[in-house]
């Protein structure tokens, strides 16, 4: 089977696995989205819009300047939190928290909360209350859509927003909420008597499964395939027969590229599904850059210029002939690469090719590390960062040993 056919088959398998995981039901995860159930004539003096949660309900109504919420939960010993986010994530958002100390506005920095001390911002809240009894917990408040302060998180009263919510393990917000939280795309319109009530059902989508598959394949691409590809080139003296080093290098780099494109496509799809903005953080931006850089890198490799030998050898060491025929040429009589007189274009190409490849690998390792951090924070899972670096360190040590052996041989 030709190399391009193998890569096409690999890409098809990867996409099939990703789509399969996208259909697997999930009982826990960072759920997003909802669907409209129907509507009735509005009574703007009451909460007329509802969002059903797995263990509670969010009710709300808005007008031209304010929005009022009532969030209820069957859990009677955990805080309730409700707010808006620009991208569906916690970082950079402001939320209203009800706990055993009352109701306050908090800013979220990373995955920690800080109580806002600005009295003007706190004054944007009114009619706030938080009650807990044997029946559960209830948080109520009214908030200005625009509090008029600097760096104000304006809520669009006539457009699309993303609502974020959480139910805490305890009444201490700093203890956390685990997976009992979500984000919901929410389109607001001022209440009017002639309008329609909206009923949404919170849907727990299996983004945890997608995130997990995304991470596994990222590890395969950047922590396995690309290091092997680099080692095959660097230690090619051990794999010269039938151009084996070139075949290993081409296949592993091609597979890494196919995986990267597949993962990028599914990432964009996932973000669209949950209504978030694209490339809003370092992980997303670097992922985009890596995808573009790797595409350029592969095209650049296919278009490599030929190298030429000096009269010291009668053969061309250019590995540009067809793999299918098994005729990738090489000069087995060359004692070292110094006998190859390369064109300036070839020299520049090789240096750029190696440098770009190294940058992509380093960026890929950063993406894996930051992705593991995000995965742990989003889904309150075990910390796999140390395990990843230990296993990766062992693999890289083995490859380094192979390279060292090839240089000594």
Secondary structure, DSSP 8 states (H G I E B T S, - for coil): --HHHHHHHHHHHHHHHHHHHHHS--SSS-EE---B----B--TTS--EEEEETTEEEEEEE-SSEEEEEEEES-SSS-EEEEEESSSSSTT-EEEEEETTEEEEEEEETTEEEE---HHHHTTEEEEEEEEETTEEEEEEEEES----TT-----TTSEEEEEEEE-SSS-GGG--TT-EEEEEEE-----TTSB--EEE-----HHHHHHHHHHHHHIIIIIIHHHHHHHHHTGGGS-GGGHHHHHHHHHHHHHHHHHHHHHHHHHHHHHHHT--SS-SHHHHHHHHHHHHHHHHHHHHHT-------TT-SS-----S-TTTT-----TT-SSGGG----HHHHHHHHHHHHHHHHHHHHHHHHHHHHHHHHHHHHT----HHHHHHHHHHHHHHHHHHHHHHHH-
